[in-house]
Amino acid sequence: MRRMVRWMLAMAIVAAAVVVVPGTAAQAGASCTYPLCSEVANRLPAGAYVAVAHNWCGNADILYQNAAPCAGQVADYIASGTTTPPHEDWDGFRVENGCSVTYQFYSVLTGWTMQLNIVAAGSTHIWIRVHNDDTAYILSRSC
């Protein structure tokens, strides 16, 4: 019985370490291993595109800049009603300057977050980081 309790305690500690220990800055490659793939889902009305980025450089979760999150990187775009390609790692999305965006994250490990809203006032875009096990759902945008 004691051996079983020790084994269960050890497994709980290992599981907690896997979920709680923060990783390094996201550096996406061409592929990823599920469930550690970050994705972006565009749920905006028809004709609305969202800028997305494969890579994220640094540790900040929000970047106030017009350029993509990593030097030399070019943003890609996803159409309304679509999601970034599966089995690829997409580490960020952009909120266009002058726009307000409502979004929500879903993690296969922790579930849904509350809905968040961010306003990119002024002349600078805002990039939002999508962590490795998250899908960011872009729910609404007002410009």
Contacts in CASP RR format, 6 or more apart in sequence:
PFRMAT RR
TARGET T0000
AUTHOR 0000-0000-0000
METHOD contacts of the structure
MODEL  1
MRRMVRWMLAMAIVAAAVVVVPGTAAQAGASCTYPLCSEVANRLPAGAYV
AVAHNWCGNADILYQNAAPCAGQVADYIASGTTTPPHEDWDGFRVENGCS
VTYQFYSVLTGWTMQLNIVAAGSTHIWIRVHNDDTAYILSRSC
19 109 0 8 1.000
19 110 0 8 1.000
23 132 0 8 1.000
25 56 0 8 1.000
25 57 0 8 1.000
25 58 0 8 1.000
25 59 0 8 1.000
26 38 0 8 1.000
26 55 0 8 1.000
26 56 0 8 1.000
26 89 0 8 1.000
26 91 0 8 1.000
26 129 0 8 1.000
26 130 0 8 1.000
26 131 0 8 1.000
26 132 0 8 1.000
27 55 0 8 1.000
27 56 0 8 1.000
27 57 0 8 1.000
28 38 0 8 1.000
28 54 0 8 1.000
28 55 0 8 1.000
28 56 0 8 1.000
28 88 0 8 1.000
28 89 0 8 1.000
28 90 0 8 1.000
28 91 0 8 1.000
29 54 0 8 1.000
29 55 0 8 1.000
29 88 0 8 1.000
29 89 0 8 1.000
30 88 0 8 1.000
31 87 0 8 1.000
31 88 0 8 1.000
31 89 0 8 1.000
32 38 0 8 1.000
32 87 0 8 1.000
32 88 0 8 1.000
32 89 0 8 1.000
32 132 0 8 1.000
34 87 0 8 1.000
35 108 0 8 1.000
35 109 0 8 1.000
35 133 0 8 1.000
36 89 0 8 1.000
36 132 0 8 1.000
36 133 0 8 1.000
37 86 0 8 1.000
37 87 0 8 1.000
37 88 0 8 1.000
37 89 0 8 1.000
37 132 0 8 1.000
37 133 0 8 1.000
38 89 0 8 1.000
38 90 0 8 1.000
38 91 0 8 1.000
38 92 0 8 1.000
38 130 0 8 1.000
38 131 0 8 1.000
38 132 0 8 1.000
38 133 0 8 1.000
38 134 0 8 1.000
38 135 0 8 1.000
38 136 0 8 1.000
39 83 0 8 1.000
39 84 0 8 1.000
39 86 0 8 1.000
39 90 0 8 1.000
39 130 0 8 1.000
39 134 0 8 1.000
39 135 0 8 1.000
39 136 0 8 1.000
40 50 0 8 1.000
40 52 0 8 1.000
40 78 0 8 1.000
40 83 0 8 1.000
40 84 0 8 1.000
40 90 0 8 1.000
40 92 0 8 1.000
40 93 0 8 1.000
40 130 0 8 1.000
40 135 0 8 1.000
40 136 0 8 1.000
40 138 0 8 1.000
41 81 0 8 1.000
41 82 0 8 1.000
41 83 0 8 1.000
41 84 0 8 1.000
41 135 0 8 1.000
41 136 0 8 1.000
41 137 0 8 1.000
41 138 0 8 1.000
42 48 0 8 1.000
42 49 0 8 1.000
42 50 0 8 1.000
42 78 0 8 1.000
42 79 0 8 1.000
42 80 0 8 1.000
42 81 0 8 1.000
42 82 0 8 1.000
42 83 0 8 1.000
42 138 0 8 1.000
43 80 0 8 1.000
43 81 0 8 1.000
43 137 0 8 1.000
43 138 0 8 1.000
43 139 0 8 1.000
44 50 0 8 1.000
44 80 0 8 1.000
44 81 0 8 1.000
44 138 0 8 1.000
44 139 0 8 1.000
44 140 0 8 1.000
44 141 0 8 1.000
45 80 0 8 1.000
46 80 0 8 1.000
47 79 0 8 1.000
47 80 0 8 1.000
48 80 0 8 1.000
48 141 0 8 1.000
49 77 0 8 1.000
49 78 0 8 1.000
49 79 0 8 1.000
49 80 0 8 1.000
50 77 0 8 1.000
50 78 0 8 1.000
50 93 0 8 1.000
50 94 0 8 1.000
50 138 0 8 1.000
51 75 0 8 1.000
51 76 0 8 1.000
51 77 0 8 1.000
51 93 0 8 1.000
51 94 0 8 1.000
51 96 0 8 1.000
51 125 0 8 1.000
52 75 0 8 1.000
52 76 0 8 1.000
52 77 0 8 1.000
52 78 0 8 1.000
52 84 0 8 1.000
52 90 0 8 1.000
52 92 0 8 1.000
52 93 0 8 1.000
52 94 0 8 1.000
53 68 0 8 1.000
53 69 0 8 1.000
53 70 0 8 1.000
53 73 0 8 1.000
53 75 0 8 1.000
53 76 0 8 1.000
53 90 0 8 1.000
53 91 0 8 1.000
53 92 0 8 1.000
53 93 0 8 1.000
53 94 0 8 1.000
53 127 0 8 1.000
54 73 0 8 1.000
54 76 0 8 1.000
54 88 0 8 1.000
54 89 0 8 1.000
54 90 0 8 1.000
54 91 0 8 1.000
55 68 0 8 1.000
55 69 0 8 1.000
55 70 0 8 1.000
55 73 0 8 1.000
55 91 0 8 1.000
56 69 0 8 1.000
56 70 0 8 1.000
56 91 0 8 1.000
56 92 0 8 1.000
56 129 0 8 1.000
56 130 0 8 1.000
57 69 0 8 1.000
57 70 0 8 1.000
57 71 0 8 1.000
58 69 0 8 1.000
60 129 0 8 1.000
61 128 0 8 1.000
61 129 0 8 1.000
62 118 0 8 1.000
62 126 0 8 1.000
62 127 0 8 1.000
62 128 0 8 1.000
62 129 0 8 1.000
63 69 0 8 1.000
63 126 0 8 1.000
63 127 0 8 1.000
63 129 0 8 1.000
64 124 0 8 1.000
64 125 0 8 1.000
64 126 0 8 1.000
65 124 0 8 1.000
65 125 0 8 1.000
65 127 0 8 1.000
66 97 0 8 1.000
66 124 0 8 1.000
66 125 0 8 1.000
67 73 0 8 1.000
68 74 0 8 1.000
68 75 0 8 1.000
68 127 0 8 1.000
69 91 0 8 1.000
69 92 0 8 1.000
69 127 0 8 1.000
69 129 0 8 1.000
75 94 0 8 1.000
78 84 0 8 1.000
83 135 0 8 1.000
84 90 0 8 1.000
89 132 0 8 1.000
90 130 0 8 1.000
91 129 0 8 1.000
91 130 0 8 1.000
92 127 0 8 1.000
92 128 0 8 1.000
92 129 0 8 1.000
92 130 0 8 1.000
92 136 0 8 1.000
93 103 0 8 1.000
93 127 0 8 1.000
93 128 0 8 1.000
93 130 0 8 1.000
93 136 0 8 1.000
93 138 0 8 1.000
94 125 0 8 1.000
94 126 0 8 1.000
94 127 0 8 1.000
94 128 0 8 1.000
95 101 0 8 1.000
95 118 0 8 1.000
95 119 0 8 1.000
95 120 0 8 1.000
95 125 0 8 1.000
95 126 0 8 1.000
95 127 0 8 1.000
95 128 0 8 1.000
95 141 0 8 1.000
96 120 0 8 1.000
96 125 0 8 1.000
96 141 0 8 1.000
96 143 0 8 1.000
97 120 0 8 1.000
97 121 0 8 1.000
97 122 0 8 1.000
97 123 0 8 1.000
97 124 0 8 1.000
97 125 0 8 1.000
97 126 0 8 1.000
98 119 0 8 1.000
98 120 0 8 1.000
98 121 0 8 1.000
98 122 0 8 1.000
98 143 0 8 1.000
99 119 0 8 1.000
99 120 0 8 1.000
99 141 0 8 1.000
99 142 0 8 1.000
99 143 0 8 1.000
100 117 0 8 1.000
100 118 0 8 1.000
100 119 0 8 1.000
100 120 0 8 1.000
100 141 0 8 1.000
100 142 0 8 1.000
100 143 0 8 1.000
101 117 0 8 1.000
101 118 0 8 1.000
101 120 0 8 1.000
101 138 0 8 1.000
101 140 0 8 1.000
101 141 0 8 1.000
102 115 0 8 1.000
102 116 0 8 1.000
102 117 0 8 1.000
102 138 0 8 1.000
102 139 0 8 1.000
102 140 0 8 1.000
102 141 0 8 1.000
103 115 0 8 1.000
103 116 0 8 1.000
103 117 0 8 1.000
103 118 0 8 1.000
103 128 0 8 1.000
103 136 0 8 1.000
103 137 0 8 1.000
103 138 0 8 1.000
103 139 0 8 1.000
104 112 0 8 1.000
104 113 0 8 1.000
104 114 0 8 1.000
104 115 0 8 1.000
104 116 0 8 1.000
104 136 0 8 1.000
104 137 0 8 1.000
104 139 0 8 1.000
105 112 0 8 1.000
105 113 0 8 1.000
105 130 0 8 1.000
105 131 0 8 1.000
105 134 0 8 1.000
105 135 0 8 1.000
105 136 0 8 1.000
105 137 0 8 1.000
106 112 0 8 1.000
106 113 0 8 1.000
106 134 0 8 1.000
106 135 0 8 1.000
106 137 0 8 1.000
107 113 0 8 1.000
107 131 0 8 1.000
107 133 0 8 1.000
107 134 0 8 1.000
107 135 0 8 1.000
108 133 0 8 1.000
109 133 0 8 1.000
110 133 0 8 1.000
115 139 0 8 1.000
118 126 0 8 1.000
118 128 0 8 1.000
120 126 0 8 1.000
128 136 0 8 1.000
130 136 0 8 1.000
END
